[in-house]
Amino acid sequence: MKSITINGSKRESVGKVATKALRNAGRVPCVLYGGGEPLHFSAQELDFSKLVYTPNAHTVVINLEGENIAAILQDIQFHPLTDKIIHIDFYRLFDDKEVSMNIPVKVEGAAPGVLNSGGVLVLNKRKLRVKALPKNLPDVIVANISNLKLGNKLYTAELQTEDFIIVHPDNTVVCQVRTSRASIIEEEEEEETEEATEAGGDAPAEAPAES
């Protein structure tokens, strides 16, 4: 998995006054958990743009005064009015310890149910939570839809690998091919037309008017 480097500075004070001063200076208060006492630091808000405002998943390398620490984003808080980042929690990575992370789903292939039957592909899960060693964390989870016919579903059980565990029930639907609303309306209109034609054909002929 690709990593993004964050250049941080250790925080000497963690009180409300110091925290407010950091935010006023365009910095984000952060905490790194795992492996002992929590480590408090701050970093420029702009440094988090490629990590936060993206559909992709990344690990993080936190550079703290020359020390590089591998981590993942664990939690993030936004200001309720401005949507500015006000706090981030990270979790330290260890080579021999599994971690859980949300990974985006990437659809590949062409579904026969869409190409040949006029169905619509519905992506039920845009991200899936996986558990794996850091070295086995995938950039994406590939969902191949090449065998999906109309009415078929792709389940998480079909996407499991030896490298990671998908932390969802095996019967969780990742994507499916459903009948399109346009097709349903078209079928209903055809049925109504057929019923009207049959009704018209069965109706008795009117008797000729008396002279």
N, C-alpha and C positions, 0 to 999 in steps of 0.2 A: 504493500500500500504506500502511496505517495505521502510525503511528510511536508509540513509547512513549518518554517522556523519563526519563532517568536522571541524577540530580544527583550528580556525583562530586567527589572532592577528589584533587588530585595527591599522589602518595606521594614523600616525601623519602628514605625508606629502604626497601629491598626485601629485607632480610635475613630470616632465619627468626624472629628475636625480634620484629621489627616486624610481620611477617605474622601471627604468633600473637596479638599484641596487638590487631590489627585485628579478627580473628575473634572474640576474646573480647569486643570492643566491639559485636558484631553487624554488622560491616562485611565486605564481600567484596573481596579483592584482585583487581584486574582489569588486563589489558594490552590496549592498543589498537595493532594492527599496521596497516601500510600507510602509504605516503607518507613514509618516512624512518625515524628511530629509533623503536623501540617506546615507547609512552607508558604509564607505570604510574600507576594511580589506584585509588581504592576508593570503594564506595558502600554504602548501607544494604541489608542483605539483603532487607528487606521491599519495597524498590523493584523487585526483580526478579520478584515474584510474577506480575504480569500478562504478563511476557515469557516466563517459563520454564514455569509451570504452566498451560498452555493449549494446545489443539490448533491454535490460529490462528497465522499467521505475521505477524511485525511487523519493521519496521526500527526502529532506535534513534536517538534524539538524545541524545548525551552532553553534558550541561552541565558544563563544567569551568571553574569560577570565571569565569562570564560568557561563555565561548566555547562555541558549539554545534557539535558534530561529528556528522555523520551516519555511521552504522555499522550493521553487522549482527552478530549473535551468531555466532561461529565455533566455539567449543568451550566446554564447561562440565564442571566436575568436582564430584562429590558425595562427601561423606564415606561410606565403605563401611558404616558402622554406623548413623549418624543420618540419612543422606540430606540433610544440610544442604549448602548450596552453599559450596564452599571456594575456588573459583577460576573466573574467566570470561575468555575471550579474545574480543576484538572485532576486526572488520576494517573499516577506514575506507572509506566510499563516496565515489566520484568520479562526477560526472554523465556523463563520457565513457568510463567503464571498466565493462565487464560484470562481474557477480559471479554466483556460483552459490548457490542457496538451496533448501531443501526447502519445498515448498508443499503444503498439504492439498488433497485431492480432495473435491469436493462433487458428489454424485449428484443429477441432476434428471430428471424425467419418470417414466413408468410403463412397465415392460417388458412387452410382450405375452406373453412366455414365462412371466412370473410371474402375470399376471392371468388369462390364458386357458388356460395349459397346466400350471399347478400347479408351476412351477419355483421355484427359490430363487436370489435374487441374491447373488453372492459378490463382495465387494470385495477384490481381490487387492492393490491398492496404495492405502493411505490417504494417502500423501504421495508426491509426485514431485519430483525435483530438476530445477530449471530454471536456465538461464543467460540473463541479460538485463541491459540497462542499468537502473540503479536506478529510473528513472521508469516502466519497463515491468514491474516485478515485480508479479505479480498477487496479490491477497489469497487467491484460491482458483483451482483448475483445475476447470472444470465438465465433468463426464462425463454427457452426455445418453444415457439408456438407452431412449429411446422406441422404438427400432427393434430392440431385442434380443429375439429369439425364443428358444425353448428350444434350448440348445446353442450359442448365439451368444456371441461375445466382443468386447469393446471394447479396441482396442490404442492404444498411445501415438501411433502414426502418425496416428490420427484426431483427436488433440487438439492437434497442432502448430499454432502461429499465427505471424504475422509479428513479433509483439511479443517473443516469447521462444522459446528452444529447450529442449525437454525432453531432458535428458541421460540418456536410456535408449535401448536398442535399439528400433527401430520395432515389433518384434514382441512387446514387453513387454505382457502382459495387465493391464489396469487393473481390469476387472470382467467378470463373465460370468454367464449364467443356466444353472444346472445342474439336473438332475433331483433332486427332493428325495428324501431317504432314505425318507420315508413312502410316496412314490409307488412307489419300487422295491420295498418290502416288499409293498405292495398288489398290484403286478403279479405278483410271485412267488407270492403266495397265490392269485390268480386262476388262474395257470397250473397250480398244483398241484391246484386244484379241478377244472379242466377235464380234466387228465390222469386224475384219480381217477374222474371221471364216465365218460370214454371207456373206461377199463379195466373199470368195472363193467358198461357196456353190452355189451362184447364177450365177457364171461365166459359160458360155456355154462351152460344151466339144469341143475339137479341132477335126476337120475333119480328117479322116485317110489320110495319104499321098498316092498319086496316084503311082501305080507301073509302 
